[in-house]
């Protein structure tokens, strides 16, 4: 699944491995589905929510400490 997300840190040029990013999103989306009891029909919502959460998490990981 392509999201158009370019996983490059905003203030540095350290890229996040796209395969690792997808793996992290897949794990988070799976946890969301598991929490709902794997009720069908929410797969895309789970994926998009997980993707946004991982993007936010990655952004905070790379914030420079001032």
C-alpha positions as CSV (number, residue, x, y, z in Angstrom):
1,X,0.0,0.0,0.0
2,X,1.5,3.3,-1.0
3,X,0.6,6.3,1.1
4,X,2.7,9.0,-0.5
5,X,4.5,9.5,2.8
6,X,8.1,10.4,2.3
7,X,9.7,9.2,5.6
8,X,12.5,11.8,5.8
9,X,13.0,13.6,9.0
10,X,12.0,17.3,8.7
11,X,15.1,18.9,10.1
12,X,17.7,16.2,9.2
13,X,18.3,14.2,6.1
14,X,18.2,10.9,7.9
15,X,15.6,8.7,6.0
16,X,13.5,6.2,7.8
17,X,13.6,2.8,6.0
18,X,10.3,2.6,4.1
19,X,10.1,-1.2,4.8
20,X,10.5,-0.6,8.5
21,X,7.9,2.1,8.4
22,X,5.4,-0.2,6.7
23,X,6.2,-2.9,9.2
24,X,5.5,-0.6,12.1
25,X,2.2,0.6,10.5
26,X,1.2,-3.0,9.8
27,X,1.8,-4.0,13.5
28,X,-0.1,-1.0,14.8
29,X,-3.0,-1.6,12.4
30,X,-3.1,-5.3,13.5
31,X,-3.3,-4.2,17.1
32,X,-6.2,-1.9,16.3
33,X,-8.1,-4.7,14.5
34,X,-7.3,-7.1,17.3
35,X,-8.7,-4.6,19.9
36,X,-12.0,-4.5,17.9
37,X,-12.1,-8.3,17.7
38,X,-11.2,-8.3,14.0
39,X,-14.6,-7.0,13.0
40,X,-14.5,-6.7,9.2
41,X,-14.9,-3.5,7.3
42,X,-12.5,-1.3,9.2
43,X,-9.2,-2.4,7.6
44,X,-8.6,0.9,5.8
45,X,-9.5,3.0,8.8
46,X,-7.1,0.9,10.9
47,X,-4.3,1.3,8.4
48,X,-4.7,5.0,8.0
49,X,-5.0,5.7,11.7
50,X,-1.9,3.5,12.3
51,X,0.0,5.3,9.6
52,X,-0.7,8.7,11.0
53,X,0.2,7.5,14.5
54,X,3.6,6.2,13.3
55,X,4.3,9.4,11.3
56,X,3.7,11.4,14.5
57,X,5.8,9.0,16.5
58,X,8.7,9.2,14.0
59,X,8.4,13.0,14.0
60,X,8.8,13.2,17.8
61,X,11.6,10.6,17.8
62,X,13.7,13.0,15.7
63,X,12.9,16.3,17.4
64,X,16.1,18.1,18.3
65,X,16.5,18.6,22.0
66,X,17.1,22.3,22.7
